[in-house]
Structures are given as C-alpha cells and as structure tokens.
Amino acid sequence: MANTAFTEAKTHYERFGVDVEEAFKTLANVPISVHCWQGDDITGFEVAQNELSGGIDVTGNYPGKARNGDELRADLDQALALIPGKHRVNLHAIYAETDGEDIDRDAIEPKHFEKWVAWAKERGLGLDFNPTVFAHPKAEDGLTLSHPDPEVREFWINHCKASRKIAAYFGEQLGTPSLVNIWVPDGYKDVPSDRLTPRKRLKESLDEIFTESYDESLVLDAVESKLFGIGSEAYVVGSHEFYLSYAQQNKKLCLLDSGHFHPTETVSNKLSSLLLFNERVALHVSRPVRWDSDHVVTFDDELREIAHEIVRSDALERVNIGLDFFDASINRVAAWTIGTRNTVKALLYALLEPSDYLKNLQEQGNFTERLALLEEFKTYPFGAIWDEYCLRQQVPVKESWLTDIQQYEEAVQSKRV
C-alpha cells in the first residue's frame, strides 16, 4: 500500500523541481564517520589508564558504559542498526587491543587493531583514525608536538607516525581510504610572551610526521584547529590560521570542528571558501553549548546550515563528514543514534531544497521571493519524506527506535556492573 503522507509530501517538493527519489539515492551513498569514543567516555583500552586532559571533559555517569572492545563494537552494532545508510567508524589510538600488554603510544602497531578491522570488514565499514595526543604523562603540561623538550616532541611524532601506518593498514584491508586526523591540545592558560616559537616547533613536528607519504587510496591526512580549551584559554598553538595555512602549503585536509571556534563564528560560513581552494575538506560535527562542550548533535539551525552549504556547493563527495560529541548523562547508544540520525536528516533536508531555483532568485536580485520561499520550505512536510527514507533503509521510523534502545539497555547494558 502506498504511503499517502509521503506521496502527498512528495508532490509539494516536486512543484519546485525537487526529485525526492534522486535525493534518496544520493543520501544513501553519503557515509558519516561515527566516533567510537561516545561509547565509553573516551576511556580507551590502555593498560595504564590515564585521566582525561587537553581541555576534554565528559560529564555524567549513566550506567552501561562499554568496558572493552567487544562491548564497544556490540554497542556500535546496535546504534548503526538504527541509523539509515551505510556509514564509517572513527577510532582513536587508545582503542588499541594489546591483550593486556602495556604498550606505549609510540609503539602501537596495526596488529593491535586486527579485531577492529575484522569487525569492519564483516560489516562493510570503513575505518578512520586519530592519534591520541592527550591524556598521557607526556601531555600533562598541555604541550606535545610543540613542546620545548625535543624528547617529548619525538615521542608524539613517533606516535603520529605509528597512527598513519595503522590508517594505511585500514585502507589496505578495507579498500577505502582512512582519514587520519591530527589534533593536539597545545596552548597556554595565560597570554604567552612568544607565540611564534611554539608554532615553529609544531610546524617542524608535522613536517617530520609527514615525511613518509601514503597513497591517497589508503590515507587521507587531516589537521584540526581549535580556538581555545580548558587550560589553554589565552593561546592555542594550532590555531585555524596555522592549520589552514599548513594544509594549503602541504596538500593536507583542513578539518573544521563546529565546536572549535568563537561562539559567533560558524563552520557553515567557512565551507564555501575552503571548497574553492581545496579538493577536499574534513568536518567534525559537534554542538557547542557556551564553549566546546561536545553536546549530542541536534537538528538545530547550524546543523541544517552546514548541510545546506555542502549540498548547495555540490560537495557531498568532497566533504568528509565525521561526528565528535560525548555525553555520559544519557544512554550512550541513544546518543550515537540521536546525533547521527540528525546529521543524516539534515543532509536529506538540504537535498530537498530547490537550490538552483533559489540561486537564480538571488542572481536576479529577487530577494523577496527568495526569502519567502526559504521561510515556507521550513514547514514543508519534510517529516513524511524522512519517515519514508527510514522505512526504505529498514530502520525504525520516528521515535520507535527508542524501544530498541530500551530493550538493549535492559538485556545488555544493565548487566555491566
């Protein structure tokens, strides 16, 4: 039986030349890189457990946190079963599985991620990777790749080199390039007397890390900036200007995190500029509340604007979209599900906009009709289109996925004590 609500909703969009069926096909081929660290509060599996540092904090103590790789993968399986589309998983280096052997980060190897690769291969998933340059004794003073001590810098350089080697292993095994993203917390709490020297050291460290080249079919290198953090309120070495310039000069991806800028800055407004001068752009979608708080992504104005900018720029194949949030105050699998479904939903919302028609109105100077239509489309029957997409992707429609989460929590997560 035809879905009457969907059929009627479809006709509204078709009046402006929007091909809903084509939007479905396009969206089904857009992967979101789902971050593993929402599932265990960025604890990781290292034998020597370290306290979080680098301006990162996870609040809440909701029961059922994943305690090992098998539990984390099971939780990811549950979340991915509730999210429409085929996606990726993003790992941090601290999720190495070493069978109880205490291996420091500069010595991790591809073999420590064999379980992740076997799991991903079985499910047809790609894997992305991040060196974990925080929460470690050699990062206690808030400096790593820009540290004045060459031995500390060398440790972190070797860790990043090892991480790129692991990413290449992912690319080889899974047949899809692994985006390896470097973010470091380096900065100062108060106004520095020398901004240049730490940035010079950071540049030299990055140059050393990237001495070995990998084919882009295996590894996509990205660098991620930040405006400020807890303990680095006055100065961050790896600023947006630093990494944007470094990426341009060295043909790396500049990764924009939607929580890493001043509250009045928006990532959505930066995308079109970067896309003019870069073949690819990397993105971490988060939700800052007053600061880089990494709240679960909601279907808010900025998320929709990010999606609009990607779609309007015809850049769905040029923007690597990943997520970065962590909330321990709610069910962690539900957090993944909410945030990722919202990101997919925003992309569908953007694909249903008559972009060409609206662009022409702007070029003609017809700002009255443009504004009127932009406002009217906000209340078009999008919900019926989204429900149909979920139905076709064989995932729960509307809030019915909550039942699956509640059953999983009772059957699996509640037993983790």
Secondary structure, DSSP 8 states (H G I E B T S, - for coil): ---HHHHHHHHHHHTTT--HHHHHHHHHT---EEEGGGGTTT----SS-----SS-------S----SHHHHHHHHHHHHTTSSS--EEEEEGGG---TT----GGG--GGGGHHHHHHHHHHT-EEEEE---SSSGGGTTS-STT-SSHHHHHHHHHHHHHHHHHHHHHHHHHSS-EEEEE----EESS--S-SHHHHHHHHHHHHHHTTS---TTTEEEEEE--S-BTTBSSEESS-HHHHHHHHHHHT-EEEEETTSS-TT--THHHHHHHHHH-S-EEEEE-B-SSSS--B---S-HHHHHHHHHHHHTT-TTTEEEEE----SSS-HHHHHHHHHHHHHHHHHHHHTS-HHHHHHHHHHT-HHHHHHHHHHHTTSSHHHHHHHHHHHTTS--GGGHHHHHHHHHHHTGGG--
